[in-house]
Amino acid sequence: MSVCDKRFLLAAAVVLLPVAGCNQPAPPAQNEAPAQPAVTQIGGEDVVRLQRAATSHGAKPEFLSATVLPGRGMNLFQITANIPGKGEINVLASPSLEVAAQKLNGGPDDLNGNASFSFGGAFLVPYPNRIRGKLSADGKTITTEWNGKQITLPANWAGKKPGAEKHAMHGLILASKTQDVHVENTSDGQTVTGVIHAGNFGGYWPSQTDLKFTISLTGDAVEATIQATNVGNEPEPLSIGWHPYFAVPSGNRTQARLHVPAEAVAQVNNYDDVFPTGKLLPVKGTKYDFNAPDGKPLDDIFLDDNFAHLKRSDGNVVVDFTDPASQYGIHIIGESPEIKTVQVYAPPDKQFAAIEEQFNFGDPWGKEWHGMDTGMITLKPGQSVTWKCKLALFVPPAAK
């Protein structure tokens, strides 16, 4: 590792707090030496903080930093941006690194790395969302079937109601360590790369997989790419998703607006289990219709829903989340053709919306789908698939 790379890694653990709003454009961030961080490692690996200096003099929104946790599956833990009239904000809803380090401890509340998807932006591989199956006698695993083969997975989640069915949730890299982590300077920011040699995901998967990560920061965009390659000898199912919690900078969730270009939503049995019934319901004219170009206010709507039949713009799935009170908007741009659904989790008592661009529907091998293509792909030995998502800032039009 070069001296330059070490310097950036040592600056990794600073997470910036939002700055109070004002009526004039906020000045750009200053090139001050960062304070010595209190936390430099999480999950046994150095925290990485990509940085750049503001260049627009407060005239337009621009990204400033991206904090990544290589010791926790490359969780994109925090992103900061400079917003005209608002100042420097946290784009994602996350605690401090000190609090995160306490929660990401492998304890009872962090089974299978569960705490990783409670804040920031966890990457979900080889499956996002829920998978149901037969529960083992000890209650620790479920067994399901793919292409006539049994697959046993950790039963790491359940609803909160008594007797809720245990199931597998959000993949197998939540607590994984990343190797070959490397930071490079670019013309307008920095990029970090790394590899998770996932193998058979701890014995749970039918083949061997390598995951190559690239996360880049510029003033105009934060972009994340994951290339999954089957390096084993057997075919394997695979899906990729991302679980970023987008903050509401104003703290006024009711007026925050969501635009999802979807024609259908997957019906669920209830909002505790959140298991799909296998029915896709049209959203037009319902509370799930977020197709208006400038979105629709969240008001007091509870969402934990999988949107489908997505309409693409220039080949991309573009979801918008805006906070008119802060004159803030962000495009979540799914660039991979394999992205078939968008999961949105937005409880009315929280100041965030988790917007998850992913390949598949929930419980993708469930009988309720009656053999429908649910978005999980099959990788033959030597084959690869790439998931790619980009964030871009914008100033939203005045709310109607």
C-alpha positions in Angstrom: 0.0 0.0 0.0 1.4 3.4 -0.9 2.0 6.3 1.5 -0.8 8.2 -0.2 -3.3 5.3 0.3 -2.4 5.0 3.9 -3.0 8.7 4.4 -6.5 8.4 3.1 -7.3 5.3 5.2 -6.1 7.1 8.3 -8.6 9.8 7.5 -11.4 7.2 7.2 -13.5 7.5 10.3 -14.7 11.1 10.3 -18.5 11.3 9.8 -19.8 14.9 9.4 -22.9 16.2 11.0 -25.5 18.3 9.1 -25.1 22.0 9.1 -28.0 24.3 10.0 -29.8 25.8 7.0 -29.6 29.4 5.9 -30.9 31.6 3.1 -27.6 32.1 1.3 -25.6 29.4 -0.6 -23.3 27.6 1.8 -19.6 28.1 1.3 -17.6 25.2 0.1 -15.8 22.9 2.5 -12.4 24.1 3.5 -9.3 22.1 3.0 -8.6 21.7 6.7 -6.6 18.8 8.2 -9.0 16.2 9.6 -9.0 15.5 13.3 -7.4 12.2 14.4 -10.3 9.7 14.1 -11.5 7.9 17.2 -12.4 4.8 15.2 -10.1 3.6 12.4 -11.3 0.0 12.1 -14.6 -1.8 12.0 -14.9 -5.5 11.4 -11.1 -5.8 11.7 -10.4 -3.7 8.6 -9.5 0.0 8.1 -12.4 2.3 7.4 -12.0 4.1 4.1 -13.1 7.7 3.5 -13.1 9.0 0.0 -12.8 12.8 -0.1 -12.8 15.8 -2.4 -12.9 19.5 -2.0 -16.0 21.5 -3.0 -15.5 23.4 -6.3 -18.8 25.1 -7.0 -18.5 27.7 -4.3 -22.0 26.7 -3.1 -23.6 27.4 -6.5 -24.8 23.8 -7.0 -25.1 20.6 -5.0 -22.0 18.4 -5.0 -20.8 15.3 -3.2 -17.9 15.7 -0.7 -17.1 12.3 0.8 -18.0 8.7 1.0 -17.2 6.4 3.9 -16.9 2.7 3.3 -16.5 -0.3 5.7 -14.3 -3.0 4.0 -14.6 -5.1 7.2 -18.4 -5.2 6.8 -19.0 -6.2 3.2 -18.0 -2.8 1.8 -21.0 -1.2 3.5 -21.3 2.3 2.0 -21.8 3.7 5.4 -22.1 7.5 4.8 -22.0 10.0 2.0 -21.8 13.8 2.6 -22.8 16.6 0.2 -22.8 20.3 0.0 -26.3 21.7 -0.7 -26.9 25.3 -1.7 -28.8 27.1 1.1 -28.3 24.1 3.4 -24.6 23.5 3.8 -23.0 20.1 4.4 -25.4 17.3 5.0 -25.4 13.5 5.5 -27.0 11.8 2.5 -27.5 8.6 4.4 -29.1 7.9 7.8 -26.3 6.5 9.9 -25.0 6.8 13.5 -21.4 7.9 14.3 -18.7 5.5 13.5 -18.2 5.0 17.3 -21.8 3.9 17.7 -21.6 1.7 14.5 -18.5 0.0 15.9 -20.5 -0.9 19.0 -23.4 -2.3 17.0 -21.3 -4.2 14.4 -19.9 -6.6 17.1 -21.1 -10.0 16.0 -23.3 -10.3 19.1 -26.9 -11.5 19.3 -28.3 -8.4 17.6 -25.7 -8.9 14.8 -26.4 -12.5 13.8 -25.1 -13.1 10.3 -24.2 -9.4 10.2 -27.8 -8.2 10.6 -26.8 -4.9 12.1 -25.1 -4.0 8.8 -28.5 -3.4 7.2 -29.9 -1.3 10.0 -28.1 1.9 8.7 -25.8 3.2 5.9 -25.8 1.2 2.7 -25.2 -2.6 3.0 -24.7 -4.6 -0.2 -26.8 -7.7 -0.4 -25.3 -10.8 -2.1 -26.0 -13.5 -3.1 -29.7 -12.6 -2.4 -31.4 -9.5 -1.2 -34.8 -9.6 0.6 -36.4 -12.7 2.2 -36.1 -16.4 1.5 -38.5 -18.9 3.2 -37.9 -22.6 3.8 -38.2 -25.5 6.2 -36.9 -24.5 9.6 -34.3 -26.8 11.2 -35.0 -28.4 14.6 -32.6 -26.0 16.3 -34.2 -23.0 14.6 -30.9 -21.8 13.2 -31.3 -22.6 9.5 -33.9 -22.9 6.8 -33.8 -25.3 3.8 -35.2 -24.4 0.4 -34.8 -25.7 -3.1 -33.2 -24.4 -6.3 -33.2 -26.3 -9.6 -33.8 -29.6 -7.7 -30.9 -28.9 -5.2 -31.4 -28.2 -1.6 -29.9 -25.0 -0.2 -29.6 -24.4 3.5 -29.3 -20.8 4.7 -29.1 -19.0 8.1 -32.5 -18.3 9.6 -31.4 -14.8 10.7 -34.6 -12.9 10.6 -38.3 -13.0 11.7 -41.2 -10.6 12.2 -41.8 -9.0 15.6 -45.1 -10.7 16.3 -45.1 -13.9 18.6 -44.5 -17.0 16.5 -43.4 -15.1 13.4 -41.8 -17.4 10.8 -38.0 -17.4 10.8 -36.4 -17.0 7.4 -33.2 -16.0 5.6 -32.7 -12.3 5.0 -30.3 -10.0 2.9 -27.6 -12.3 1.9 -24.3 -13.7 3.2 -21.7 -10.9 3.0 -23.0 -8.5 5.7 -20.0 -9.2 7.9 -17.5 -10.3 5.3 -14.0 -8.8 5.1 -12.7 -7.3 1.8 -9.2 -8.0 0.5 -6.9 -6.0 -1.8 -8.5 -2.7 -0.8 -7.0 0.1 -2.8 -7.7 3.9 -3.0 -6.8 6.0 -6.0 -7.1 9.7 -6.8 -9.1 10.7 -9.8 -9.5 14.1 -11.6 -12.4 15.1 -9.4 -12.4 12.7 -6.4 -11.3 9.3 -5.4 -12.2 5.6 -6.0 -11.8 2.6 -3.8 -11.7 -1.0 -5.1 -11.7 -4.3 -3.3 -12.4 -8.0 -3.6 -14.4 -10.4 -1.4 -13.4 -14.0 -2.1 -16.7 -15.3 -1.0 -16.1 -18.9 -1.9 -19.3 -20.9 -1.2 -20.5 -18.2 1.2 -19.6 -20.1 4.3 -20.8 -23.4 3.0 -24.3 -22.2 2.2 -24.0 -21.9 -1.6 -23.6 -24.4 -4.5 -20.5 -22.9 -6.1 -17.6 -20.5 -5.5 -17.9 -16.8 -6.0 -15.6 -13.7 -6.3 -17.1 -10.2 -5.8 -15.2 -7.2 -7.2 -16.3 -3.8 -5.8 -15.7 -0.4 -7.2 -17.0 2.7 -5.4 -16.2 6.1 -6.9 -16.7 9.6 -5.6 -16.9 12.8 -7.8 -18.7 16.1 -7.3 -21.5 15.0 -9.6 -21.9 11.3 -8.7 -21.3 8.5 -6.3 -21.2 5.2 -8.2 -21.1 1.6 -6.9 -20.3 -1.4 -9.0 -20.2 -5.1 -8.0 -19.0 -7.8 -10.4 -19.9 -11.3 -9.3 -18.0 -14.2 -11.0 -18.7 -17.9 -10.5 -15.1 -19.2 -10.0 -16.3 -22.7 -9.0 -17.3 -25.8 -10.9 -21.1 -25.8 -10.5 -23.9 -23.5 -11.7 -25.2 -21.1 -9.0 -28.1 -18.8 -8.5 -27.3 -15.2 -7.8 -28.8 -11.8 -7.1 -27.4 -8.5 -6.0 -29.0 -5.5 -4.2 -28.2 -2.5 -2.1 -29.8 -1.2 1.1 -29.1 2.5 1.4 -31.1 4.6 4.0 -31.6 8.0 2.4 -31.9 10.7 5.0 -34.5 13.6 5.0 -32.2 16.6 5.6 -35.0 18.9 6.8 -36.3 16.4 9.3 -39.8 16.8 7.8 -40.6 13.3 6.4 -44.3 14.1 5.5 -43.3 16.5 2.7 -40.5 14.4 1.4 -41.4 13.1 -2.1 -40.8 9.7 -3.8 -40.8 8.9 -7.5 -40.7 5.2 -8.5 -41.3 4.4 -12.2 -43.3 1.2 -11.6 -46.5 -0.2 -12.9 -46.9 -2.9 -10.2 -46.2 -3.7 -6.6 -45.8 -7.2 -5.1 -48.6 -7.9 -2.6 -47.5 -9.1 0.8 -49.2 -11.1 3.5 -48.7 -8.4 6.1 -46.1 -5.8 7.1 -44.6 -8.0 9.9 -43.6 -11.0 7.8 -43.5 -9.1 4.5 -43.8 -12.3 2.6 -45.0 -12.0 -1.0 -48.3 -13.7 -1.9 -47.2 -14.2 -5.6 -49.7 -11.5 -6.8 -48.5 -8.4 -8.6 -51.0 -5.5 -8.2 -51.3 -2.5 -10.5 -50.3 0.7 -8.7 -52.2 3.2 -10.8 -54.7 5.1 -8.7 -53.5 3.5 -5.4 -51.4 4.7 -2.5 -48.5 2.9 -4.2 -48.6 5.1 -7.3 -45.4 7.2 -7.2 -45.2 7.7 -10.9 -45.7 11.4 -11.1 -42.5 13.0 -12.5 -42.0 15.1 -9.3 -43.0 12.2 -7.1 -45.6 12.1 -4.3 -45.3 13.2 -0.7 -44.7 10.3 1.8 -47.2 11.9 4.2 -47.9 9.2 6.8 -47.7 6.2 4.4 -45.9 3.1 5.7 -43.9 1.3 3.0 -42.1 -2.0 2.9 -42.9 -2.9 -0.6 -41.3 -4.4 -3.8 -42.1 -2.4 -6.9 -41.9 -4.0 -10.3 -42.6 -3.7 -14.0 -40.2 -0.8 -13.9 -40.1 1.8 -16.6 -36.6 2.7 -17.8 -35.1 6.0 -18.9 -32.2 5.6 -21.3 -32.0 2.0 -20.1 -31.8 2.9 -16.4 -34.2 2.6 -13.5 -34.3 6.1 -12.0 -35.9 6.5 -8.6 -36.0 10.1 -7.1 -36.1 11.0 -3.5 -36.6 14.7 -2.7 -36.8 17.0 0.3 -38.4 20.2 -1.0 -38.0 21.9 2.4 -34.2 21.6 1.9 -34.2 22.2 -1.9 -32.6 18.8 -2.1 -33.1 15.8 -4.4 -31.2 12.7 -5.3 -31.5 10.4 -8.2 -31.0 6.6 -7.5 -30.0 5.3 -10.9 -30.0 1.5 -11.5 -27.8 1.0 -14.5 -27.9 -2.8 -14.8 -30.4 -4.5 -17.0 -30.8 -7.3 -14.4 -32.4 -4.9 -11.9 -36.0 -6.0 -12.0 -37.4 -4.6 -8.7 -37.1 -1.7 -6.3 -37.8 -2.3 -2.6 -38.8 0.8 -0.6 -38.8 0.7 3.2 -40.1 3.9 4.8 -41.7 3.8 8.2 -43.7 7.0 9.0 -41.9 7.5 12.4 -38.4 7.6 10.8 -36.6 10.3 8.9 -35.4 8.1 6.0 -36.4 6.0 3.0 -34.4 2.9 2.2 -34.5 2.6 -1.6 -33.1 -0.7 -2.8 -32.4 -1.4 -6.5 -32.1 -5.2 -6.8 -32.4 -8.1 -9.2 -35.3 -10.1 -7.7 -38.6 -10.3 -5.9 -38.8 -11.5 -2.3 -38.8 -15.2 -1.7 -37.7 -15.9 -5.3 -38.0 -19.7 -5.1 -41.3 -19.7 -3.3 -44.2 -21.8 -4.7 -46.4 -18.7 -4.6 -44.7 -17.5 -7.8 -45.8 -20.7 -9.7 -42.6 -20.8 -11.7 -42.5 -17.1 -12.7 -39.1 -15.6 -13.5 -38.5 -13.8 -10.2 -35.2 -12.2 -11.2 -32.6 -14.5 -9.7 -30.1 -15.3 -12.4 -28.0 -18.5 -13.0 -24.2 -18.1 -13.3 -22.5 -21.0 -15.0 -18.8 -21.6 -14.1 -16.7 -18.8 -15.4 -19.7 -16.5 -16.0 -20.1 -13.0 -14.4 -22.9 -10.5 -13.8 -22.5 -6.8 -12.9 -24.8 -4.8 -10.6 -24.3 -1.0 -11.0 -26.0 2.0 -9.3 -25.3 5.7 -9.4 -26.4 8.6 -7.2 -26.7 12.1 -8.6 -27.9 15.2 -6.8 -30.4 17.8 -8.2 -32.5 20.7 -7.1 -36.1 19.7 -7.2 -38.9 21.9 -8.5 -41.1 23.6 -6.0 -43.6 21.1 -4.4 -47.1 21.4 -5.9 
